[in-house]
Amino acid sequence: MADRSAIFPADEFRGRIARIQDQMHTRGVDGLLLTTAADIFYTTGFLTRFWDSPARPWYVVVPASGDPVAVIPSIGGELMAETWIGDIRSWDAPDPRDDGISLLAETVAGLVPGNGRIGVPMGPETHLRAPLSDYETLRARLSPMAFVDATACIQRVREIKSEAEILKIREACRIAGRAFDRVTDFASCGRGFDAVMRDFQMALIGEGADWVSYVAGGIGPDGYGSVISPPGPVPLRRGDVFMLDAGAVRDGYYCDFDRNYAVGSVSSVIGRAHAGLWQATEDMLTLLRPGMLAREVHALFGEAMRKAGVVPSGWRLGHGLGIALTEWPSFSAVDETPLRAGMVLTLEPGCVTEADRILLHEEVIVLRAEGAELLSPRTPVTLPQVAA
């Protein structure tokens, strides 16, 4: 049994596998097939940017007992060998004739009983990172094994972060906090928003991010209309407010929070909106407790915003965070997920400022037994301003 490991000590991963296998036992799953970057990183520690290339599929099989087996392209063999995984099986990929499916079928057949149930994450916030035709071939070759939805087997375990994971997310948040503090050094009236965004990404890297997986924002007078659009060359104008949203990665773990800045003086509309969102977030930091349902938090957040004098935007008001930029649950009106101690979550209220404008506010927390603990540096009470 390998004791070497990447990112964390090997026992961190062994504990995760034990908890996943407990879930598998509870749900009658005899083997779990994982194909995505997040799930494979979570179970093995295999961390690479090579996932950006869609040319090769990657597989990890978790048996009902014992260690996982990696079935991967040979190009990843050396890196996977740096993890705690001892059984690594590979093929020369890409191979359009048989891109690992025969090897995968042989592996699964050796780990799962002939009449067993193979779990694959199939629910919300999952996807199959493999050709669908190969998946159908695998099912045919392994018949009469049944392929069943095993979303809960991985999600219920991933949603509770260990202290080691929380430290990684806290560090990612510290990195982003330092980068946000530098925005007033390079943002000024007349500068293009796209140039500001590029400088912000460089600040994130300069402060210690391994990479910046996501960065977006919005800009306009008295708010912005979109928070996911790529930035254009529109110049910052006096009276504008702009938002930067950072999804920076450190050791495979994300931060995700935003900050708003006024160009010159803060308008009365934005001043009231910022104060209302700040206070509503402060209220939720006090109210949050394990046992609440995600939809109950959404309702409480809406009440807190209205009490603070702002109109909720109608979007979800936060989400899970970890080895993906957004994870479950969602603070929406319909999410029944119960909150548990150890969840890392964002609080992300948004309010309407004008007919087609909004303002967003976001923090990162870990939920403890006694309530919320901030991981992101708290947004200033007074909206930061850049030179006009």
N, C-alpha and C positions, 0 to 999 in steps of 0.2 A: 504494500500500500504506500503510495507516494506521499512524502511529507513536504516536498517542494510545492510552491504555489505562486501564482501571480496575484498582485493587488492585496490579498488577504492571506493569513495563515490557512493551511489546508483544512484545519478543523472548522473554520467558518463555513466552508463549502460542504463539508461532511454534515454539519448541522442542518444546512439547507436541504440537502438530499434526504436526510432522515425525516424532516418535516413534510417534504413533498411525498415521500413514500407512505407516510401516515395518511395523508390525504388520499393517495391512490388506494390504499387498503380500505378506507372508509367508503370510497365510491366504487369499489369493485373494478379497479383498473390494474391490469397486469403488466403494462409497459407504457411508458410515456415517450412520445416522439416530439422533439423540439427542433425548430427550424429557424427561428429568428435570432437576430443579433443579441437582443436583450436577454432572451431566455437562455441562450447558449453562454453568454457572458455570466449570467447569474449563477448557473450551475457549474461552470468550469473555471471562470476567470480569464477566458480567452478574449482578449481585447485588441481590436485592430480596426483601422479605418477601411480595410479592404472590403468591408460590407458594401461600400459605395459602388463596387463593381457587381452588376447583376449576372455575370457570366457563369458563376458556380453556385450550386446549392451546398448547404452545410447541415449536418444532422448530429444530434445527440440523442441517444436512447437511454432512458432511465428505467432500469428493471424494477420489479416489485421489491427486491432486496439486492444489496450489493452496490458496487460503484457504477456510475454511468459509463457508457462507451461512446467515444467520438467516432463518427463516420464522416470523414472530411476529405476535401481535395488535398493532394500531396503537397501543394504549395503552402499549406498551413501546418504541416506536420511538425516542423521545428518549433514554431511558436506554441502550438498546443502542448508540446513536450515540456514547455516551461511551466505549465499549470500542474495541478495535482492529479490530473487524469492519467491513469496508467495504461489503459487499453485504447489505443488510437489505431484506427483502421482507415486506410486511404486508397485513393485511386488517382490516376492521372486525368485531371479535368482541365478544361471542359471536353466532354466526350459525347457528342450528340447521339451516338449509338446506344450508350448505356452510361449515363452520368451518375454513377454510384448506386443505381437502384438495385442491381444484383447484389452488391456488397451490403447494402442496407437491408434488403430482404433476408439475406443469410444471417445477418447480425440479429435482427428482430426474431427470426425463427429460433435462434439459439438461446434467446432470453425469455421468450413468452410461450406459454403452453399453446398447443395447436388449436385449442378451442378458446383461447384467451381473448381479452379485450384490450385493444391498443388505444390509448388516449392521445388525442390531438387537441390542442387549444382551438376552439371553433367559435367562441363567443365574442361579445363586444370587445374592441380594442385588441383583437388578435388578427393574425393573418398567416397564411401558409407561404413561406419563402422557398418555394420550390415549384417547378412546372406542374401544373394541374394534371397534365397527361402522365407525368412520372408518378404522381400520387395515385392515380387510378391504376397504373400498372402495379404499384406496390400492393394496393388492396387486392387486386386479382391474384397476385402471386402468393399472398399470405392467407387467402381464403381457406377455411371458413372463419378465420379470426375476424372479430368485429372491430371496426373503427368507431370510437365514441368520443363525445365532447368531454374534454378534460380541462376546460378553462379554469375551473375552481381549484384543481390540483396545484396549479402554479400560481394563480392570482392570490389565493388566500395566504400563501406563504410569502410571496413577494411584497404584499402590501404592508407587512410588519417589518420594519427595518431594525437590524441589529445596531448596537452602539457603534460598531466599526463602520457601518454604512452611514449612520448619522454624522459621524465625524467627517466622512468624505463630503457629504452634502453641505455641512457647515463650512468646510474649507472652500468649496465652490462658491458659496454665498459670500464669504469674506473676499474672495477674489473679485467677484462682481461688484461688491460694495466699494472696494478701492477704485475700480474702474469708473463707477458712477461718480465718485468724488472728483474725478479728473475731467468730467464733461465740461465744466465751466472754464477749463483751460483751453479747450479747442473749439467750443461752440460760441458763436457770436453773431450778432445781427449782420445779415448780408451773406453769410456763409451758406453754401448749399447743404440741404439736409442729407444728401447722399454722401458728401464729404464728412459730415459729422458722424454718420453711421460707420463709415470706414475707419475713422479715427477711434471710435468707440470699440470696434472689434479689435483693433490693434492694442488698445488699452487693456482689454480683457486678456489677450495673449501676453502682453507685457507684465501683467500682474500675476500670471501664473496659470492661466487656463491652458489645458492641453490642446483644445480646439474649441471653436465657437460653432456649435451645431445649429443654433437658431438665434437670429437677431432680427427684430422688426420694430416698428414704431408707427407713430402718427403725428401729424402736425396740422395746425390751423388756428384761426382766431376763435377763442372761446370753445376749444375742443377740437376733436378730429372725427372723421367719419369711418376710417378703416384702421385696424390695428394689425393687419397681416400683410399689407402691401409692401413691395420693395420700395425703398426710398428713391425719389426722383431728385433732380437738381434744383427744385424749388428753394429759393433762399429763405433763411429765417428772417422774419419781419417783426418789427416792434409790435407788441400786442399778441403775438402768437404764443401758443403753448405747444410743446412737443414732448412726446413720450418715447423712451427707449426701453425695449424689452429684451432681457438677456437670458439666453439659454446656453451658458458656457459649461464645459465639461472638464472635470478633474478626476483622473483615475476611473473613468467610466461613469461617474455620477454627475448629475445635472444640478444646476441652480435654475430657477425660473422666477424672476420677479422684475418689475418695471419701476421706472422713476419718471416723473414729469418735471419739466423745466419751463419757466416763463421767460420770454424774450423781452427784457426790459421790465416794466412794471407788470404786476399781476392784476388782471381785470377783476372786477367785482364778481362776475359770473364764475370765473375759474377759482377765485378765492373761496367763494361759498362752496363750490363743488369739492375742492380739495379738502376743506375743513370738514365737510360732511362725510366724505369717504374715510378720512383719517379717524374721525370719531367712531364711525360705524365699525371699522376694523378694530379699534381699541375695545369697543364693547364685545365683539366676538372673541377677542383674545381672553377676555374674562369669562365668557359664557361657555366656551367649548369644553366638552367632557366626553370621555369614552361612553359608549352606549347610545349616544344620539344617532339618529339616522341621517344620512346625507341630505335627504329632502327636508328634514327638520332644520338643519343648519341653513339651508337655502331660505326657508321661511323666516327664521330668526334674523338672518342677514338683511332680508328685505325690510323687516320691521325696524331694524336698527338704522338703516339708511333713511327710511321715511321719518323716523324720529329725529335724525340729524339734519333733516331739511332737504334731502336730495331724492330724486326720483330714480329708482333702479332701472338699469338699461334693459333688463329682461334676459340677459345671457346667464350662463352658469356662473357661479360666484366663487369658483375655486376647484381644485382637483388634486389628485395624488401626484407624487413626484419621486423620482429615484433614478433608476438606470434608463428611464425614458423621460423625455421632456414633459410629457403628460401621462399620468397613470390613473387608474381608477382609485377611488370613486370620483364622481362629479357632484359638486354642490349644485344640483338641479332640483326642480320641483318633483321629479319622478324617480330619483335614485334612492333605492331602499337599502343601500349598503350601510351596515352599522359601523360606527367609528370605533376603533380599538386603539389602546395605548401602543405606541410604537409606529403609528402611521406618520409619514411625512406628507404634509399637505400645503397647498397654497391657499391663501385667502385673497380673492380677486374680485372685489366689488367694482362695478361700473355704474355710472349714473349718466342720465341725460342732462346736457347743459343747454342745448338749443334744439330746434326741431330736428336737425340731422347731425347733431354733434354729441359726443360722449367724452367722458374722462374715466380712465381706469387707474386702479391702485392695487398693488400686489405685494404680498409678503409670503415668506416661507416659514412654516412652523413644524415642529414635531409635537404630536399629541402625547402627553404623559398622563399617568393615572390621575394626577391632580389638576390637569389642564394643559393649556398651550404653552410651548416654549419657543420663542423666536429663534430662527436660524439665520434669517437675513437681518442686516442692520436696519433698524426701524426707519421708515420714511420720516423726514423732518416735518415737524408740525407746520412750519412755514415753507411754502413752495419755493424751491431754489430758483434763482434768477441768473440768466446769462447776460453778458454785456450787450447793450443796445447801441 
